[in-house]
Amino acid sequence: MQITARGEYAVRAALALAAAHPATVSAQALAAEHRLPRKFLEAILGDLRRSGLVNSTRGVEGGYTLARAPDQIVVGDVLRAADGPLAAVRGVRPEQTVYDGTAEHLKELWIAVRASVRRVLDEVSLADVVRGRLPAHVRRLIADHEAWQSR
């Protein structure tokens, strides 16, 4: 899995909104605080709004708020809103792939990869990240020194 700049910026913005919840935060303040390109961030916030994750308010006191409590929005939802499906094989969902011969069972591997990504991203809420309290199964993954090694 590769996390794009768009996906990372979306998560960072959502975390900032989670930390400020229920206050309204302007796109300009979010961009400045996190050193993000404002126009790009505004497009991302539009995606989050269309996905029902944030609400926007116009006017001088306008800005963005989370549409639900931070503990009710998972990181996976934010990434999907910004970038689409969490796991794709050449732009196709894993269950839609078709292989023959020696690669016949490759689809099952891609499904397992997606399931493991979901097990982390769909079980960690914005509140978990803001508080630094990740679920036990995620902490166990982080505790493995191999997880920190580049390959």
N, C-alpha and C positions, 0 to 999 in steps of 0.2 A: 504494500500500500504506500502510495506517495501522497503527502498532504501538500496541496498547492498553496501558494501565497494567499489566494482568495479564501481558501478554507481556513488557513491559520488566522488571517485577519478577522474572519467571521467569528471564530472561537474567541479571539482576544477581545473583540467588541462585545460579544455576549457575556464574557466574564466581567468586563467593566460594568455592563448594565446589571449583572447579577449582584455585584458588590454595592452598587448604588440603589438597588431595588428598595422601595418602589419609586424612587425619585426619577425625574426625567433628565436625560443627559443629551446635550446637543451633539450632532455629528462633528461639529468643529472641535468641541471639547474632547471627544473620543479620539479624533485624529491627532490632536496636539498631544494628549496624554500618552498615546501609544506610538507616536511618530509614524502614523499611517497616512498615505495619500488620501486627502479628503474626498475627492471625486470618486475614487475607487471605493472608498469606505461607504459613501452614500449609495453607490450601486449595490454593494453587499447588504447594507441595511435594508434596501428595497427588497432584495431577495428574502431576507429574514422576515420582513413584514408580510410579503405575499405568502410565505409559508406559515404564517400565523404564530411566529415565535416572538415577534416584537410588535409593539404598537407605536405609531408616530402621531405627534401633535404638532400642528402648524402654529406659527406666530412667534412673538418675541420670547415667550417662555417655552417654546416648543422644543421638541427633541424626540428621543426614543426611550421607551421603557420595555421591559420584558412583558409579554402577554400573559405569562403564568409565573408562579413563584419559581425561584432559581432551583429548588429541589425537584421541580416537575419538568425540567427541560434537560435532556441528556446531550452530551457532546455530539453523539452520532446524529441527532436531529439537526444540529447547527451545521455540521459538515455536509449533510445531505442537502440542506437548503442552499448552501453555497456552491457545492460541486456535483450534486447528484449522488448516485449510488455509491456506497462505501467500497464495494469491490466490483470491478468490471474486468472482463478479459477482452481486450481490443474493442472496448466500447459496448460490449454485450454483457448482460447479466450472466453469472456463472451457470445457472440452470438452463440457459438457452444455448450453451455451447454444445457442439456435436463433434465427436472424435471417433476415428476408426483405428483398427490395428492395435499397435503397441500403446497408443495414446488413449485407447478406449475408456480407461478409468480416470483420465485426467480431470474430467468434470467433477468427480467426487472430491478430488484434492482442492479444486477451486472453491467448492461449496464449503469445505472445512476451513479454508483460509477466511472466507467471508464470515463464517460462524465465530471464529476466534476473534476477528476484528470487532464484530458485534458484541461479543462477550465483554469487551473492554468499553468500547465507545457508547454502547446502549445501556450500560450499567453504571456509568459515571455521570452524575448530574453537574450542572454548573456550580451548584452550592458545594458539592464535594470538592471541586477543584479550588474554588475561592477559599474554602476553609482548610484546604490541605489535608482533607480526610478522605483518602481514596478507599474504596472497598477492599476488604481483606484479600480477595483473589487477585486484585490489581497490585496491591502492595507485595504479594508473594512474587509476582512477575518481576517487579522492580528490584526486589532483594537478590535475585539471581544475578551474580556478577557478569554472567554471559550476556545479559540483556544490555549491558552498557558497552559492550565491545562491538566495534564496527567490523563488518565482514564484506 
